[in-house]
Amino acid sequence: MKMNKAQLTALYETMLKIRLVELKIEELYPQDEMRTPVHLCIGQEAAPAGVCANLEKDDYVFSNHRGHGHYIAMGGDLRSMIAELYCKETGCSKGRGGSMHLIDTAAGFIGSSSIVAGSIPIATGAALASVLRNRRGRVSVVFFGDAASEEGVLFESMNFAALKRLPVVYVCENNFYSVFSHQSARQANCDIFKRPRAFDIPSYLADGTDAADVYLKSRKAVCDARSGRGPSFLECRAYRWRGHAGPGDPLKDSYRKPGEWDEWIVKDPVKKFEGVLKKKKVITGKSIEKLRAKIEREIMEAFEFAIRSPLPARSAVAEYLVG
């Protein structure tokens, strides 16, 4: 794997934390206290963990509506994130943004957007700003889904990034679905990673259920950006375990291909990586139990903090908003 024990353990911890946070959100969401739509990334933990493990706090990360994993992988404050789901004043967006508009600049997480492909030109612009400010070593990374790869702004941004050799990495998390529509019903050619090559942008296809594969391929992309060699593109293929939004039975809407869900569930990125680390004697069953207990305590404290926190005052609801 070309990774040391500390790197492997950290990667596993990030994935496990993302999984446990999302499961707790799913468990408590039906209580109807989180007054914001949530888009869970269960099954897609390897991409944020693998990519963000290569980044530094001075780097920039931009996200989309399914952004909890990216926020957590960048070390965003969990209490502030959960409070934002409850629309509380202590939330990372002061309770005004909700799940789809998270931000933690202290962690390098510049923000997420509910607009499909909306963060792509912003990340490209941030990379341009780094160049103009003579901070070429600062990398911008933007996460987006397969549906965003159909938007013209992606191609405009890639063309500009290639022209100016900008330090930006485009990461497409291909989970094969845009709401209820499978990729094959929307795209004539499903190899998204091939499209950036029209702009001479290096592009890679990663197994989005294999954190080590994502880590190693994104490391090359990040290093190229940091050293001034320009943009790169990474397609990570995983699977959206849950529905488009919210918790509940992922099969109730009957739009998935027969047997597809079962086929992907056995590729669980967390369990798969855990199995590899156990085999390599990097972790043990006892160390996993200890780590899980630590993460669960942190999650419990985050939810307790969010529930105790106040809602924004009625008179200040419009504060921080730009008309």
N, C-alpha and C positions, 0 to 999 in steps of 0.2 A: 504493500500500500504506500510505501515511502512516507509514512507518517509515524511520529513517535508516540509513546504511550500517553503523554499529556495531551497531545492534539486529538488523539482518538477518544480519550475520555471526555474531553471538553465538547467534542462533536456530539457524542452520545447524550451528554447532559443537556445540551441545547435542544436536541430533538425530543428528549423525554419531557423537558419542561414545556415545550410547545404543545405536545400531545396532552399532557395532564391539564394544562390551562384550558385548552379547547374542550376537553371532556367536562371540566367543571362548569364552563360557560353553558355547554349543552344541557347539563344536569339542572342548572338553576334558571335557565332562560324561561321555562314555562311558568315560573312564578310571576311573570309579567312585571318585574321591577326594573329590568333592563329595557328602557324605552327607546331602543334603537335597533334597526335590523343588524343581524350579525351574519357574516359569511365565513364559515369555518374552514380551516385548512387541514383537517384531519386526513392523513394519508399523503400529505405533501410536505412533511417536515424536513426532508433531506435537502431540498433546494435552499431554503433560507439558512439552515444551519451550515451547509457546505460552502455557500458563497460568502456569507458574512464572516465566517471564520478567517477569511483572507483579508479582511478590512481592518482599518485603523479608525480610531475615534475621530480623526480629522477628515475622514472620507465622508461622502454623502450617500445616503440611501433614500430612494423614492419608491413608493409602493402604490398598491391599488386597493380595491374594496375588500379583497381577501388578504389583509395585511397583518393580522395578529402575529403570525410566525416571523415576519420580517422585523417587526418591532421588538419582539422578544430576542431574536437572534442578534440584534445589534445592542442588546443590553439595556433596552428602554425600561424605565421605571414601571414595574408591574402594578404597583398600587395605583399609579396615575392612569394606567391603561384601563384597569378594571373600573375605576371610578368614572372614567369617560363613558363606559358602557352603561353606567347608571345615570349618566347625564349630570354628574355632580360637579360642583365648583372646583373641587380638587382634581378633576380629570386633566389629562394631559392637554386637552383642548378646551379647558375650562367648562366642560359640559356642553359646549355649543356644537361639537362636531360629531360625536358618536363614533361607533365602530369603524366607519369608513373614512374618517378624517382624523387619524392619529398623528401625533407629532412629539418628538423628543429630541430637540437640537443638541442637548448635552451628550446624547448617545450617537449623534450623527444621523439620526433618523429625521430627515427634513420634512417628511409628511407623506400621507397617502391621500388618494383621491377616488371619489365614487365614479368619476367620469372614465369610461373605458378608453385607455390609451392617454388619459389626461396628464399623467406624470411624465410621459416619454419626452415631450419637448422641453419640459421644465428641467429634467435631469440633464438633457443635452445643453441647455442654456447654462446650467450650473457648471458644467464642464468647461464651457467657453469662458465663464467668469474666472475659473481657476487659472486658465491660460493667460487671460488678460491681466490678472493680478500676479502673474509669475509664480503660481503655485501648481505647477504641472504635476507634482507628485501627489496631489490630492485627486482621488478617483471618485467618480459618480457612478452609482449602480442603480438601475431602475428595473423593478420587477413588474411583469405584466402577464396576462393570460393569452391563450391561443386566439381568443376573439379580438384582442387588441392588435394582433399581427395582421388583421384584415384592414386596419385603419390607415388611411393615407399619411397621417402625421408620422407614423413609424418610418416610412420610407423617406419622407422629407428630412426627418431627423438623422437617419443613418447617412443619407447623402451629405448633409452638412457636416456631420461628425467626421466622416471620412475625408471630406475636403479640407477641414481644418485640423485634422489629426487630434481630435479631442479625447481626453482621458475619461471615456465613458464605456461602461459595460452594460449591454442590453441583455436581460435575463428573461426569457419566455418560459413561464411555467405552464406547460401544455398538459392540461388535465382532460382534454378531448371534448369538453362541453362548454357551450355558451348558453346558460340557463338550461333549456331542454334540447338544444340542437347539437348533434354530434358533429365533430370536425369534418367528417367525410361528407356531410350534407351541405357544408358551407365553403369548403376549399377544394379546388381542383387538384392541388398537389399538397399533401399533408406534411411534407418535409420542410417545416418552417425554417430549420437551421440552414437550408440551402439558399434562401432568399437574400441574405446580407452579402453573399458572394458577388452579387451584381454590382456592389459598390466596393469590391475588393476588401471587404471587412472579414477578418478571420472569424470563423464560426465553428461551433462545437456542438455535438449532440451528446447529452449526458443522460445516464440512467437516473431519473428523478426519484427512484426508490433506493438508491445507493449513495449514501452520504460521502463516502470516500471518493467515488467517481466524480461527484459534483465538486467536491473540494479541490481535487487535483486539476480538473479542467478549468474551473473558475480561477484557480491560482495562476495559471498561464495567462488568462485574460486580464486579470487584475495587474499582474506584473508588467504586461505589455503596456497597459494604460499608464501605470505609474512611471514607467521609464520613457514615456514620450512616443511610443510606437502607435498610438491612436486607439480607436474603438475596437471592441470585439463583441461577439454575440454568442449566447449560450442558450440552447433549448434543453430544458429538463422535462422529460416525460414521466409523469406520475399519474395519479388518478384521484378524482374528487370523490371521496367516500360518501359524503353527505349530499343533500340536495343543494341547489344553488344558494339558498339562504335559509338560515335558521336550523334548529334541530329537527329530529323526527325520523321516520322511516325513509331511508334513501331510495327505496324501490316503489313507494306508494304511487308515484306519478307515471310509472310504466313506460318510460321513454328510453331506458337503457337497453342495449342489446342483450338477448338471453344469455345467461352465463357470464356476462362481462364482469359484473360486480364481484362474483365469487372468484373469478380468475385473478383479479387485482388484489383482493383482500389478503391472499396468501403471500403477496409481495410486500407486506407491511414493512415500511422502511425502518421503524423503530425496532421491531422484533428481529428483523434481518440483521441489522447492525449489531444489535445486542448479541445475537448468536455468533457473529464473526469475532467479536471482542472476547466472548467467553472461550471460544476455541483457541484464540491466541493468548489466553490467560491474561488479558489486559484488565478484565473485571471478573468479579465472582458474584454468585447469587447474593451473598451477604452484603457486598459493596453496593449492589443494585438496590437492595432493600433500604439501605442507609441513605442512598442518594434520593430515592423516591420519597422517603419520609421527610427529608430536608425540603424538597421541592413542594410537597403537599402542605407543609407548614407555611412556607412562603405564600402559596396560593390562598390558604385559609386566611392569613393575615391581610392579604390584599383585598379579599372580598369583605372582610370585617371592616377594614378601613373605608372601603367604598360605601358600604351600607350606612356607616356612621356619619359619613361626610354630608354636608348640607347641599341642597339644590341651589342653583343661582337665584339670587333675589329677583322677584318679578320685575322690579324697576331697572334691573341691570341685564335683562335677557339679551338685549341688542348690543351690549358692550363687546368689544373686540371684533365685531362684524363690520365689513366694509360694504357699503351699498353701491 
